[in-house]
Amino acid sequence: MRSGDAERHGMHSHAERGNDRKTLLLNTSQDQESINAIAAHLAFEVITVGASLLAKNVNDYAYSLDVRGALRFFASKLAPTVGF
C-alpha cells in the first residue's frame, strides 16, 4: 500500500490530512449572537435549496397542462381531493 499522495509527492493522502471533512470551530470567547448568526445562515442555505428543487418539480409538468388541468394539479399539491 502506498503511503503518499499521487497529487503531491511526499505528502499524505487527503483523508489522512483531514481534508475529507469540514469542521466549524467556534472560539469560546464568541458570544451567543455570533453562534445564532451562523445557525441562521446555515438554515437559510437549506431552505434555499429546497425551494429551488420544488420549483423545478412543478415546472417539469407545466408544459402538458391545460387551464383546468393546471388548477387541479396545483390544488392537489395543497390539499388532497376526492372524486375529481
Biotite code that builds the C-alpha atoms (Angstrom):
import biotite.structure as struc

atoms = struc.array([
    struc.Atom([0.000, 0.000, 0.000], chain_id="A", res_id=1, res_name="MET", atom_name="CA", element="C"),
    struc.Atom([1.320, 3.455, -0.896], chain_id="A", res_id=2, res_name="ARG", atom_name="CA", element="C"),
    struc.Atom([1.929, 5.945, 1.867], chain_id="A", res_id=3, res_name="SER", atom_name="CA", element="C"),
    struc.Atom([1.951, 9.090, -0.259], chain_id="A", res_id=4, res_name="GLY", atom_name="CA", element="C"),
    struc.Atom([-0.427, 11.257, -2.218], chain_id="A", res_id=5, res_name="ASP", atom_name="CA", element="C"),
    struc.Atom([-0.293, 10.882, -6.007], chain_id="A", res_id=6, res_name="ALA", atom_name="CA", element="C"),
    struc.Atom([-1.028, 14.586, -6.453], chain_id="A", res_id=7, res_name="GLU", atom_name="CA", element="C"),
    struc.Atom([1.595, 15.875, -4.002], chain_id="A", res_id=8, res_name="ARG", atom_name="CA", element="C"),
    struc.Atom([4.794, 13.864, -3.825], chain_id="A", res_id=9, res_name="HIS", atom_name="CA", element="C"),
    struc.Atom([5.872, 13.066, -0.291], chain_id="A", res_id=10, res_name="GLY", atom_name="CA", element="C"),
    struc.Atom([2.603, 14.107, 1.375], chain_id="A", res_id=11, res_name="MET", atom_name="CA", element="C"),
    struc.Atom([-0.094, 12.011, 2.984], chain_id="A", res_id=12, res_name="HIS", atom_name="CA", element="C"),
    struc.Atom([-3.409, 11.272, 1.312], chain_id="A", res_id=13, res_name="SER", atom_name="CA", element="C"),
    struc.Atom([-6.296, 13.742, 1.562], chain_id="A", res_id=14, res_name="HIS", atom_name="CA", element="C"),
    struc.Atom([-8.143, 11.755, 4.234], chain_id="A", res_id=15, res_name="ALA", atom_name="CA", element="C"),
    struc.Atom([-5.034, 11.449, 6.408], chain_id="A", res_id=16, res_name="GLU", atom_name="CA", element="C"),
    struc.Atom([-4.549, 15.236, 6.279], chain_id="A", res_id=17, res_name="ARG", atom_name="CA", element="C"),
    struc.Atom([-8.163, 15.730, 7.396], chain_id="A", res_id=18, res_name="GLY", atom_name="CA", element="C"),
    struc.Atom([-9.399, 17.230, 4.120], chain_id="A", res_id=19, res_name="ASN", atom_name="CA", element="C"),
    struc.Atom([-12.203, 14.683, 3.856], chain_id="A", res_id=20, res_name="ASP", atom_name="CA", element="C"),
    struc.Atom([-14.438, 16.710, 6.188], chain_id="A", res_id=21, res_name="ARG", atom_name="CA", element="C"),
    struc.Atom([-15.131, 20.314, 7.080], chain_id="A", res_id=22, res_name="LYS", atom_name="CA", element="C"),
    struc.Atom([-15.251, 21.329, 10.710], chain_id="A", res_id=23, res_name="THR", atom_name="CA", element="C"),
    struc.Atom([-16.674, 24.550, 12.121], chain_id="A", res_id=24, res_name="LEU", atom_name="CA", element="C"),
    struc.Atom([-14.600, 25.616, 15.113], chain_id="A", res_id=25, res_name="LEU", atom_name="CA", element="C"),
    struc.Atom([-16.006, 28.222, 17.466], chain_id="A", res_id=26, res_name="LEU", atom_name="CA", element="C"),
    struc.Atom([-13.804, 30.180, 19.838], chain_id="A", res_id=27, res_name="ASN", atom_name="CA", element="C"),
    struc.Atom([-15.055, 30.079, 23.425], chain_id="A", res_id=28, res_name="THR", atom_name="CA", element="C"),
    struc.Atom([-14.910, 33.887, 23.547], chain_id="A", res_id=29, res_name="SER", atom_name="CA", element="C"),
    struc.Atom([-17.624, 34.195, 20.874], chain_id="A", res_id=30, res_name="GLN", atom_name="CA", element="C"),
    struc.Atom([-20.985, 35.305, 22.205], chain_id="A", res_id=31, res_name="ASP", atom_name="CA", element="C"),
    struc.Atom([-24.376, 33.688, 21.603], chain_id="A", res_id=32, res_name="GLN", atom_name="CA", element="C"),
    struc.Atom([-25.251, 36.269, 18.930], chain_id="A", res_id=33, res_name="GLU", atom_name="CA", element="C"),
    struc.Atom([-22.422, 35.046, 16.691], chain_id="A", res_id=34, res_name="SER", atom_name="CA", element="C"),
    struc.Atom([-23.493, 31.436, 17.105], chain_id="A", res_id=35, res_name="ILE", atom_name="CA", element="C"),
    struc.Atom([-27.098, 32.357, 16.260], chain_id="A", res_id=36, res_name="ASN", atom_name="CA", element="C"),
    struc.Atom([-25.944, 34.214, 13.131], chain_id="A", res_id=37, res_name="ALA", atom_name="CA", element="C"),
    struc.Atom([-24.073, 31.136, 11.901], chain_id="A", res_id=38, res_name="ILE", atom_name="CA", element="C"),
    struc.Atom([-27.080, 28.893, 12.609], chain_id="A", res_id=39, res_name="ALA", atom_name="CA", element="C"),
    struc.Atom([-29.411, 31.295, 10.776], chain_id="A", res_id=40, res_name="ALA", atom_name="CA", element="C"),
    struc.Atom([-27.088, 31.354, 7.754], chain_id="A", res_id=41, res_name="HIS", atom_name="CA", element="C"),
    struc.Atom([-26.939, 27.558, 7.607], chain_id="A", res_id=42, res_name="LEU", atom_name="CA", element="C"),
    struc.Atom([-30.740, 27.300, 7.931], chain_id="A", res_id=43, res_name="ALA", atom_name="CA", element="C"),
    struc.Atom([-31.199, 29.777, 5.068], chain_id="A", res_id=44, res_name="PHE", atom_name="CA", element="C"),
    struc.Atom([-28.906, 27.715, 2.846], chain_id="A", res_id=45, res_name="GLU", atom_name="CA", element="C"),
    struc.Atom([-31.037, 24.598, 3.368], chain_id="A", res_id=46, res_name="VAL", atom_name="CA", element="C"),
    struc.Atom([-34.316, 26.445, 2.707], chain_id="A", res_id=47, res_name="ILE", atom_name="CA", element="C"),
    struc.Atom([-32.940, 27.971, -0.495], chain_id="A", res_id=48, res_name="THR", atom_name="CA", element="C"),
    struc.Atom([-32.007, 24.560, -1.898], chain_id="A", res_id=49, res_name="VAL", atom_name="CA", element="C"),
    struc.Atom([-35.395, 23.074, -1.002], chain_id="A", res_id=50, res_name="GLY", atom_name="CA", element="C"),
    struc.Atom([-37.326, 25.878, -2.674], chain_id="A", res_id=51, res_name="ALA", atom_name="CA", element="C"),
    struc.Atom([-35.379, 25.604, -5.910], chain_id="A", res_id=52, res_name="SER", atom_name="CA", element="C"),
    struc.Atom([-35.995, 21.859, -6.100], chain_id="A", res_id=53, res_name="LEU", atom_name="CA", element="C"),
    struc.Atom([-39.726, 22.387, -5.528], chain_id="A", res_id=54, res_name="LEU", atom_name="CA", element="C"),
    struc.Atom([-39.870, 24.929, -8.357], chain_id="A", res_id=55, res_name="ALA", atom_name="CA", element="C"),
    struc.Atom([-38.073, 22.513, -10.684], chain_id="A", res_id=56, res_name="LYS", atom_name="CA", element="C"),
    struc.Atom([-40.571, 19.716, -9.977], chain_id="A", res_id=57, res_name="ASN", atom_name="CA", element="C"),
    struc.Atom([-43.563, 21.985, -10.605], chain_id="A", res_id=58, res_name="VAL", atom_name="CA", element="C"),
    struc.Atom([-42.106, 23.347, -13.839], chain_id="A", res_id=59, res_name="ASN", atom_name="CA", element="C"),
    struc.Atom([-41.378, 19.863, -15.202], chain_id="A", res_id=60, res_name="ASP", atom_name="CA", element="C"),
    struc.Atom([-45.119, 19.175, -15.624], chain_id="A", res_id=61, res_name="TYR", atom_name="CA", element="C"),
    struc.Atom([-46.331, 22.665, -16.568], chain_id="A", res_id=62, res_name="ALA", atom_name="CA", element="C"),
    struc.Atom([-45.957, 22.201, -20.355], chain_id="A", res_id=63, res_name="TYR", atom_name="CA", element="C"),
    struc.Atom([-48.514, 19.364, -20.541], chain_id="A", res_id=64, res_name="SER", atom_name="CA", element="C"),
    struc.Atom([-51.380, 21.011, -18.624], chain_id="A", res_id=65, res_name="LEU", atom_name="CA", element="C"),
    struc.Atom([-54.366, 22.995, -19.902], chain_id="A", res_id=66, res_name="ASP", atom_name="CA", element="C"),
    struc.Atom([-56.013, 25.631, -17.672], chain_id="A", res_id=67, res_name="VAL", atom_name="CA", element="C"),
    struc.Atom([-58.368, 23.209, -15.906], chain_id="A", res_id=68, res_name="ARG", atom_name="CA", element="C"),
    struc.Atom([-55.646, 20.603, -15.520], chain_id="A", res_id=69, res_name="GLY", atom_name="CA", element="C"),
    struc.Atom([-53.216, 23.183, -14.160], chain_id="A", res_id=70, res_name="ALA", atom_name="CA", element="C"),
    struc.Atom([-55.677, 24.293, -11.488], chain_id="A", res_id=71, res_name="LEU", atom_name="CA", element="C"),
    struc.Atom([-56.313, 20.694, -10.441], chain_id="A", res_id=72, res_name="ARG", atom_name="CA", element="C"),
    struc.Atom([-52.562, 19.986, -10.431], chain_id="A", res_id=73, res_name="PHE", atom_name="CA", element="C"),
    struc.Atom([-51.741, 22.903, -8.126], chain_id="A", res_id=74, res_name="PHE", atom_name="CA", element="C"),
    struc.Atom([-54.787, 22.312, -5.910], chain_id="A", res_id=75, res_name="ALA", atom_name="CA", element="C"),
    struc.Atom([-53.740, 18.693, -5.405], chain_id="A", res_id=76, res_name="SER", atom_name="CA", element="C"),
    struc.Atom([-50.378, 19.867, -4.096], chain_id="A", res_id=77, res_name="LYS", atom_name="CA", element="C"),
    struc.Atom([-52.100, 21.992, -1.434], chain_id="A", res_id=78, res_name="LEU", atom_name="CA", element="C"),
    struc.Atom([-54.698, 19.521, -0.163], chain_id="A", res_id=79, res_name="ALA", atom_name="CA", element="C"),
    struc.Atom([-55.872, 16.052, -1.197], chain_id="A", res_id=80, res_name="PRO", atom_name="CA", element="C"),
    struc.Atom([-59.111, 15.963, -3.208], chain_id="A", res_id=81, res_name="THR", atom_name="CA", element="C"),
    struc.Atom([-61.581, 13.096, -3.536], chain_id="A", res_id=82, res_name="VAL", atom_name="CA", element="C"),
    struc.Atom([-63.823, 12.284, -6.503], chain_id="A", res_id=83, res_name="GLY", atom_name="CA", element="C"),
    struc.Atom([-62.456, 14.665, -9.115], chain_id="A", res_id=84, res_name="PHE", atom_name="CA", element="C"),
])
